[in-house]
Amino acid sequence: MARASKAELELRIGEAASMLVQGNGASVVTSHVAETYRLSRRQSRRITAAAYKLLEEDLNEMDLSRPQLTSQLVANLQSAIQKSLVLGKPSAVASNARALIELCGLGSDRKQKQR
């Protein structure tokens, strides 16, 4: 199979970044890229990592306020929890709920309890 051109690679990274923004997890994005473009898992993980880097660069360039970013993260986590419930994935529900609790500062501080 021939190597992808730079333009094709950029399109794949853009598609992966778009999926990440929509709240899809890294494993879902990696699987989608692997299946869609008939790539190895290793190549797909590289594309997913590049998509995360692209999003990070975009966020650094944008002048997002913290409340705006936090509200987007809360919405994405709630969506991920709902999808996990529908798919019957209790471990994904728990990890997303834990992230949401930490983001909102609703949990008790474990470090304080240990002292």
C-alpha positions as CSV (number, residue, x, y, z in Angstrom):
1,M,0.0,0.0,0.0
2,A,1.3,3.4,-0.9
3,R,2.1,6.1,1.7
4,A,-0.4,8.8,2.3
5,S,0.5,12.2,0.9
6,K,0.9,15.1,3.3
7,A,-2.6,16.4,2.3
8,E,-4.2,13.0,3.0
9,L,-2.5,12.8,6.3
10,E,-3.7,16.3,7.3
11,L,-7.3,15.3,6.3
12,R,-7.1,12.1,8.5
13,I,-5.7,14.1,11.4
14,G,-8.5,16.7,10.9
15,E,-11.1,14.0,10.9
16,A,-9.7,12.4,14.1
17,A,-9.6,15.9,15.8
18,S,-13.2,16.5,14.8
19,M,-14.2,13.2,16.3
20,L,-12.3,14.0,19.6
21,V,-14.1,17.4,19.8
22,Q,-17.4,15.6,19.5
23,G,-16.6,13.6,22.6
24,N,-15.3,10.4,21.2
25,G,-12.6,8.7,23.1
26,A,-9.1,8.0,21.8
27,S,-9.8,4.3,21.4
28,V,-12.9,4.9,19.4
29,V,-11.1,7.4,17.2
30,T,-8.1,5.1,16.7
31,S,-10.4,2.2,15.7
32,H,-12.3,4.4,13.3
33,V,-9.1,5.6,11.6
34,A,-7.7,2.1,11.4
35,E,-10.9,0.7,9.8
36,T,-11.7,3.6,7.5
37,Y,-8.2,3.9,6.1
38,R,-7.1,0.3,6.5
39,L,-4.2,1.2,8.7
40,S,-2.4,-0.6,11.5
41,R,-3.3,0.3,15.1
42,R,0.1,1.8,15.5
43,Q,-0.4,4.2,12.6
44,S,-3.9,5.0,13.8
45,R,-2.6,5.8,17.3
46,R,-0.1,8.2,15.7
47,I,-2.9,10.0,13.9
48,T,-5.0,10.2,17.0
49,A,-2.0,11.6,18.9
50,A,-1.4,14.2,16.2
51,A,-5.1,15.1,16.4
52,Y,-4.8,15.7,20.2
53,K,-1.7,17.9,19.5
54,L,-3.6,19.8,16.9
55,L,-6.4,20.5,19.3
56,E,-3.9,21.6,22.0
57,E,-2.4,24.0,19.5
58,D,-5.8,25.4,18.6
59,L,-6.7,25.9,22.2
60,N,-3.5,27.7,22.9
61,E,-4.1,30.0,20.0
62,M,-7.7,30.8,20.9
63,D,-8.7,33.2,23.6
64,L,-11.0,30.8,25.5
65,S,-12.2,31.8,28.9
66,R,-11.9,29.2,31.5
67,P,-15.7,29.0,32.1
68,Q,-16.3,28.5,28.4
69,L,-13.8,25.7,28.2
70,T,-15.1,24.1,31.4
71,S,-18.7,24.1,30.1
72,Q,-17.6,22.4,26.9
73,L,-15.7,19.7,28.9
74,V,-18.7,19.1,31.1
75,A,-21.0,18.7,28.1
76,N,-18.5,16.3,26.5
77,L,-18.2,14.2,29.7
78,Q,-22.0,14.1,30.1
79,S,-22.3,12.9,26.5
80,A,-19.6,10.2,27.1
81,I,-21.4,9.0,30.2
82,Q,-24.7,8.8,28.3
83,K,-23.1,6.8,25.5
84,S,-21.4,4.5,27.9
85,L,-24.7,3.8,29.7
86,V,-26.4,3.0,26.4
87,L,-23.6,0.7,25.4
88,G,-23.5,-1.0,28.8
89,K,-19.9,0.0,29.6
90,P,-19.8,0.4,33.4
91,S,-16.1,1.1,33.6
92,A,-16.4,3.9,31.0
93,V,-19.3,5.3,33.0
94,A,-17.2,5.3,36.1
95,S,-14.1,6.8,34.6
96,N,-16.0,9.6,32.9
97,A,-18.1,10.3,36.0
98,R,-14.8,10.5,38.0
99,A,-13.4,13.0,35.6
100,L,-16.6,15.0,35.7
101,I,-16.6,15.0,39.5
102,E,-12.9,16.1,39.6
103,L,-13.5,18.8,37.0
104,C,-16.4,20.3,38.9
105,G,-14.7,20.0,42.3
106,L,-17.5,17.9,43.7
107,G,-15.4,15.1,45.2
108,S,-13.7,15.1,48.5
109,D,-9.9,15.6,48.5
110,R,-8.3,12.3,49.1
111,K,-5.0,13.9,50.1
112,Q,-6.6,15.8,52.9
113,K,-8.2,12.6,54.2
114,Q,-4.9,10.8,54.3
115,R,-3.3,13.5,56.6
